[in-house]
């Protein structure tokens, strides 16, 4: 009797399994379509770079090929945390805050060698960093230029002298609270961070023209 019941239930189970697999495939396809739809809509600054900045720089720099126009390759956001040697919670909060600011999970940076004077051991966590590319890079730059920097106290523009000679620019920020993603009431300590903008310009003059064209507010 039991065997007959199992035989009778087998078709029902097989049908239920097929239905479940069909729903899983449908959900996976729906998620893929959503992801594809998000990818179809580039970041606002990326669209502006393509439509406005490229033609402008071709004219200003006397370039004939759009591929010669300098572009931003990546943005590296770094937060050094010497205090983390004594308090591991500072590192944890910094990782959370950096993730909120950039929208990407940070990587913990560690010391390459031991320094006895600073009580630093090799491989010890000393900071956190994020490398942004593509749409996330453009979205971060957009927020940095139009939201975060104007919130700096007595802001009059950033220095045009922080290039490295190869077309890359590093900006030091004293407070992470200029980013609206950070809740001032929930932070334990105000921390600084560095933003390095790596470009394909090759020299400082072209890089300066590029960053000005995308809206970076330099001092006169």
C-alpha positions in Angstrom: 0.0 0.0 0.0 2.8 2.3 0.9 4.6 1.7 -2.4 1.3 2.5 -4.3 1.0 5.8 -2.4 4.6 6.7 -3.2 4.0 6.0 -6.9 0.8 8.1 -6.8 2.7 11.0 -5.1 5.7 10.9 -7.5 4.0 12.7 -10.5 2.8 15.4 -8.1 6.2 15.9 -6.6 7.8 16.0 -10.0 5.2 18.6 -11.1 5.9 20.7 -8.0 9.7 20.6 -8.6 9.3 21.7 -12.2 7.0 24.6 -11.1 9.5 25.6 -8.4 12.5 25.5 -10.9 10.4 27.5 -13.4 9.7 30.2 -10.8 13.4 30.4 -9.8 14.4 30.8 -13.4 11.8 33.5 -13.8 13.0 35.4 -10.7 16.6 35.1 -11.9 15.7 36.5 -15.3 13.7 39.4 -13.7 16.7 40.3 -11.5 19.0 40.2 -14.5 16.7 42.5 -16.3 16.7 45.0 -13.4 20.5 44.9 -13.2 20.7 45.4 -17.0 18.3 48.3 -16.8 20.3 50.0 -14.1 23.5 49.6 -16.2 21.7 51.1 -19.3 21.4 54.4 -17.4 24.8 55.9 -16.8 25.7 58.3 -14.0 24.7 61.9 -14.6 28.4 63.1 -14.6 29.3 60.3 -17.1 26.6 61.5 -19.5 27.8 65.1 -19.1 31.4 64.1 -19.8 30.4 62.3 -23.0 28.0 65.0 -24.3 29.7 68.3 -23.1 33.2 67.8 -21.7 34.6 65.7 -24.6 33.7 68.3 -27.3 34.8 71.1 -25.1 38.2 69.6 -24.4 38.7 68.6 -28.0 38.4 72.3 -28.9 40.4 73.7 -25.9 43.3 71.2 -26.3 43.2 71.2 -30.1 42.5 67.4 -30.3 41.2 65.7 -33.5 40.3 62.3 -32.1 37.9 61.9 -29.2 40.0 59.0 -27.9 42.8 61.5 -27.2 40.6 63.4 -24.7 41.8 62.9 -21.1 39.4 61.0 -18.8 39.2 59.9 -15.2 40.4 56.3 -14.9 39.7 55.7 -11.2 39.2 57.4 -7.8 40.9 56.1 -4.7 39.4 57.2 -1.3 41.7 56.5 1.6 41.3 56.9 5.3 44.4 56.5 7.5 43.7 55.5 11.1 46.7 55.6 13.5 44.3 55.5 16.4 43.1 52.1 15.3 46.3 50.6 16.8 44.9 51.2 20.3 41.2 51.0 19.6 39.8 48.5 17.0 36.4 50.0 17.2 37.7 53.1 15.4 38.7 51.0 12.4 35.3 49.3 12.3 33.4 52.6 12.4 35.8 54.0 9.7 35.1 51.1 7.4 31.3 51.5 7.8 31.6 55.3 7.2 33.8 54.9 4.1 31.4 52.3 2.8 28.5 54.7 3.3 30.3 57.6 1.6 31.4 55.6 -1.5 28.7 53.0 -1.8 31.3 50.2 -2.0 32.9 47.9 0.6 36.3 49.2 1.7 39.5 47.2 1.9 41.4 47.3 5.2 45.0 48.5 4.6 47.8 47.0 6.7 51.4 48.0 7.5 54.1 46.6 5.3 56.8 46.6 8.0 57.1 47.0 11.8 58.1 50.3 13.3 59.1 50.0 17.0 58.8 53.7 17.7 55.2 53.7 16.8 54.5 50.3 18.3 53.5 49.2 14.9 53.7 45.5 13.9 53.9 44.2 10.4 50.5 43.4 8.9 48.6 45.5 11.5 45.5 47.3 10.3 46.2 51.0 9.9 43.4 52.3 7.6 40.8 51.6 4.9 40.5 52.4 1.2 38.1 52.1 -1.7 38.9 52.1 -5.4 36.1 53.4 -7.5 35.6 52.9 -11.3 32.8 53.3 -13.8 29.5 54.7 -12.7 30.2 54.5 -9.0 33.3 56.7 -9.7 31.3 59.3 -11.6 28.5 59.3 -8.9 31.0 59.8 -6.1 32.7 62.7 -8.0 29.3 64.2 -8.7 28.4 64.1 -5.0 31.9 65.4 -4.0 31.8 68.4 -6.3 28.1 69.4 -5.9 27.3 68.3 -2.4 30.3 67.6 -0.1 32.8 70.3 -1.0 30.3 73.2 -0.7 29.6 72.1 2.9 33.2 72.7 3.9 33.4 75.7 6.3 34.5 78.9 4.5 35.0 77.0 1.3 36.7 79.1 -1.4 37.8 76.3 -3.8 40.6 73.7 -3.7 44.2 74.2 -4.5 45.4 73.7 -8.1 48.9 72.7 -6.9 48.2 69.2 -5.7 49.0 67.4 -8.9 51.8 64.8 -9.0 53.3 65.8 -12.4 51.6 62.9 -14.2 48.1 64.2 -14.3 46.9 62.8 -11.0 45.3 64.9 -8.3 45.1 64.2 -4.5 42.6 66.1 -2.3 42.8 66.1 1.4 39.6 66.4 3.4 39.7 67.2 7.1 36.2 66.0 8.0 34.2 63.0 6.8 31.0 64.8 8.1 30.9 67.0 4.9 29.3 64.0 3.2 25.5 63.8 3.9 25.7 60.0 4.2 27.4 60.5 7.6 25.2 61.2 10.6 27.0 63.7 12.8 25.2 62.5 15.9 26.4 58.9 15.5 30.1 59.5 14.9 32.7 59.0 17.7 35.5 61.1 16.2 35.9 63.4 13.2 38.3 61.8 10.7 40.1 63.1 7.6 40.4 61.3 4.3 42.3 61.6 1.0 40.7 61.5 -2.4 43.1 60.6 -5.3 41.8 61.2 -8.8 43.8 59.2 -11.4 43.5 60.4 -15.0 44.8 59.5 -18.4 45.9 63.1 -19.0 49.7 62.3 -18.8 50.5 65.8 -17.6 49.2 68.4 -15.1 48.0 70.9 -17.6 45.6 68.5 -19.4 44.5 67.1 -16.0 43.6 70.5 -14.7 41.6 71.3 -17.9 39.8 68.0 -17.5 38.9 68.5 -13.8 37.8 72.1 -14.4 35.6 70.9 -17.3 33.8 68.3 -15.1 33.2 71.0 -12.5 35.9 70.6 -9.8 36.0 74.0 -8.0 39.6 75.2 -8.1 40.7 78.4 -6.4 41.5 81.3 -8.8 
